[in-house]
Amino acid sequence: MKIAMWSGPRNLSTALMYSFAARGDCAVMDEPFYAPYLAVSGKPHPMVAQITSAHETNPDRVAAHCNSPALEGVSIVYQKHMPHHMLADFDLGWMASCTNVFLIRHPARVIASYARKLEGPTMEDIGFAAQTALFEAEADRLGHAPTVIDSFDIRADPAAALSRLCTALGISFTDKMLHWPAGGHPSDGVWASHWYGAVHRSTGFEDPEGPLPTLTGDYARLQDAALPHYEALARYKI
């Protein structure tokens, strides 16, 4: 089984990847289209040179890798993807070979977290509109809404939320998904040193989230623009 988990940045996405990696029957792929996205878009992200040197930048080769059979010795391949990495010319046909799931988070939390790592995020950077477009395309292909899970619910009760997710995926839940070793995972992209500090210090999901952060100025306007996208997908969350 191949799972493509689609979320914007700062969405609990790395912790969820570690959760699946801890199962023991699952290999993981960390944002395989990040290097092609940077190479084609020219976005001035941190560590661009290191990322494009260390990872495949040809989107067709990455797509073929995502479409390849599961690895020997594992029954699940978990692919962590960012919707905004899928530029207009990138082929999406490989998605049909995966079970596509959409991980969401309230934009106030995403923007506040992202801005601590890289100032001045735009709608493109946080991926809400791109996520909606992929969700709608997948719903059209399936004839029904694909699975949606909210990071808030995972943080509130990891065992219950992950049990629901596993049921939706048709796989068994295991308590192994609740904990992982500190220090990162061998499948992390080279960008982990910039983006993954908190999750590298963790050994499980953090405590439930508190009140929404209050944003002002451009960040508040960005939240207002992103919120309808979040609310549209939240209607379908498990």
C-alpha positions in Angstrom: 0.0 0.0 0.0 1.2 3.5 -0.8 -0.1 6.5 1.2 0.4 10.0 -0.1 -0.2 12.4 2.8 -0.8 16.0 1.6 -0.3 18.9 3.9 1.1 22.4 4.0 4.2 23.2 6.1 4.0 23.3 9.9 1.0 21.0 9.9 2.4 18.2 12.2 3.4 16.5 9.0 6.9 15.4 10.1 5.6 14.0 13.4 3.0 12.0 11.5 5.7 10.7 9.1 7.7 9.5 12.2 4.5 8.0 13.6 4.1 5.8 10.5 7.8 5.0 10.3 7.6 3.7 13.9 5.0 1.0 12.9 7.7 -1.4 11.8 6.0 -2.3 8.5 6.3 1.1 6.8 8.9 2.9 4.8 8.7 6.7 4.5 9.5 9.3 1.9 10.1 12.9 3.0 8.9 15.5 0.6 10.3 14.0 -2.6 9.2 16.9 -4.8 10.8 19.6 -2.6 14.1 19.6 -4.7 12.3 19.7 -8.0 10.0 22.5 -6.7 13.0 24.6 -5.7 15.0 23.8 -8.9 12.1 24.9 -11.1 10.6 27.7 -9.1 13.8 29.4 -8.0 12.2 30.1 -4.6 14.8 31.4 -2.2 14.3 28.9 0.6 16.9 28.1 3.2 19.5 25.5 2.1 18.5 25.6 -1.5 22.0 24.6 -2.8 22.3 21.7 -0.3 18.8 20.4 -1.1 19.2 20.5 -4.9 22.6 18.9 -4.7 21.5 16.1 -2.3 18.1 15.2 -3.8 16.7 14.3 -7.2 15.5 17.5 -9.0 13.9 15.9 -12.1 10.1 15.8 -11.3 9.5 12.9 -13.8 12.1 10.7 -12.0 10.6 11.6 -8.7 7.1 10.7 -9.9 8.4 7.4 -11.2 9.9 6.7 -7.8 6.6 7.6 -6.1 4.8 5.2 -8.5 7.2 2.3 -7.9 6.1 -0.9 -6.1 6.4 -1.1 -2.3 9.9 -2.0 -1.0 10.6 -5.5 0.0 10.0 -6.2 3.6 7.4 -3.5 4.1 3.7 -3.5 3.3 3.2 0.3 3.5 5.1 3.2 1.8 4.2 6.5 3.4 4.9 9.5 1.2 4.9 13.0 2.9 4.0 15.6 0.3 3.4 19.4 0.1 0.7 20.4 -2.3 2.4 23.6 -3.3 5.5 21.6 -4.5 3.4 20.3 -7.4 4.0 23.0 -10.0 1.8 23.3 -13.0 4.1 21.2 -15.3 4.6 18.4 -12.9 2.8 15.1 -13.8 0.2 14.1 -11.2 -0.7 10.7 -12.8 1.3 8.8 -10.2 -1.3 9.9 -7.5 -3.7 7.3 -8.8 -1.5 4.5 -7.5 -1.7 5.9 -3.9 -4.3 6.4 -1.2 -4.3 10.1 -0.9 -5.0 11.7 2.5 -5.2 15.4 3.4 -3.7 16.6 6.7 -5.1 20.0 7.7 -4.3 22.6 10.4 -5.9 26.0 11.2 -4.1 28.7 9.2 -3.5 30.9 12.3 -1.3 28.1 13.8 0.4 27.4 10.4 1.3 31.0 9.8 2.5 31.7 13.3 4.7 28.6 13.2 6.0 29.2 9.7 6.9 32.8 10.4 9.2 31.7 13.2 11.3 29.8 10.6 10.9 32.0 7.5 9.4 35.5 7.7 6.7 36.8 5.4 5.0 33.7 4.1 2.6 34.0 1.2 -0.5 31.9 0.3 1.8 29.9 -2.0 4.2 29.2 0.8 1.6 27.8 3.2 -0.1 25.7 0.5 -3.8 26.1 1.4 -5.1 26.9 -2.1 -2.9 24.2 -3.7 -4.2 21.6 -1.1 -7.8 22.5 -2.0 -7.1 22.1 -5.7 -5.6 18.6 -5.1 -8.4 17.6 -2.8 -11.1 18.6 -5.3 -9.3 16.8 -8.1 -8.9 13.6 -6.0 -12.6 13.8 -5.0 -13.6 14.1 -8.7 -11.4 11.0 -9.5 -12.8 8.9 -6.6 -16.4 10.1 -6.8 -16.3 11.0 -3.1 -14.3 13.0 -0.7 -10.8 11.5 0.2 -9.8 11.1 3.8 -9.1 14.3 5.8 -7.6 14.5 9.2 -7.0 17.5 11.4 -3.7 17.9 13.3 -5.6 19.5 16.2 -7.5 16.2 16.7 -4.2 14.2 16.5 -2.7 16.4 19.2 -5.9 16.2 21.3 -6.0 12.4 21.4 -3.3 10.7 19.2 -4.5 7.1 19.8 -8.1 7.9 18.9 -7.3 10.0 15.9 -4.7 7.6 14.5 -7.1 4.7 15.1 -9.7 6.5 12.9 -7.1 7.2 10.3 -5.9 3.6 10.2 -9.5 2.4 9.9 -10.1 4.8 7.0 -6.9 3.4 5.3 -7.8 -0.2 5.9 -4.8 -0.9 8.0 -4.4 -1.9 11.7 -3.6 0.7 14.3 -0.6 -0.1 16.6 0.5 1.7 19.8 4.0 1.8 18.1 2.7 4.8 16.2 2.5 6.9 19.4 6.3 7.1 20.0 9.5 7.3 18.1 13.2 7.8 18.9 14.5 11.3 19.3 16.9 12.6 16.8 15.2 12.3 13.5 14.8 9.6 10.9 17.3 8.3 8.2 14.8 9.2 5.5 14.7 12.9 6.5 15.6 15.3 3.8 18.7 17.4 4.2 16.5 20.4 5.1 15.6 18.7 8.4 18.4 20.7 10.2 16.5 23.9 9.5 12.9 22.9 9.8 12.7 19.8 12.1 14.3 21.0 15.3 11.3 20.5 17.6 10.2 17.2 16.2 13.8 15.9 16.4 13.7 16.6 20.2 10.4 14.8 20.5 9.6 11.2 21.2 5.9 11.4 20.5 3.1 13.8 19.7 3.0 17.1 21.7 0.3 17.9 24.2 -3.1 19.3 23.0 -2.9 22.7 21.3 -4.0 25.8 23.2 -5.9 28.9 22.0 -5.4 30.1 18.5 -2.6 32.7 18.1 -3.7 36.2 17.4 -2.3 37.5 14.1 -2.1 41.1 12.9 -1.3 43.0 9.7 -0.3 41.0 6.7 -0.4 37.8 8.7 -4.0 38.4 9.7 -4.9 39.1 6.0 -3.2 35.9 5.0 -5.2 34.0 7.6 -8.4 35.4 6.3 -7.5 34.3 2.8 -6.5 30.8 3.9 -9.4 30.1 6.3 -12.0 29.3 3.7 -9.7 26.6 2.3 -9.2 25.1 5.8 -13.0 25.2 6.6 -13.9 23.6 3.2 -11.7 20.5 3.9 -12.5 20.4 7.7 -16.1 19.6 6.7 -14.8 16.1 5.7 -12.4 15.4 8.6 -12.7 12.0 10.2 
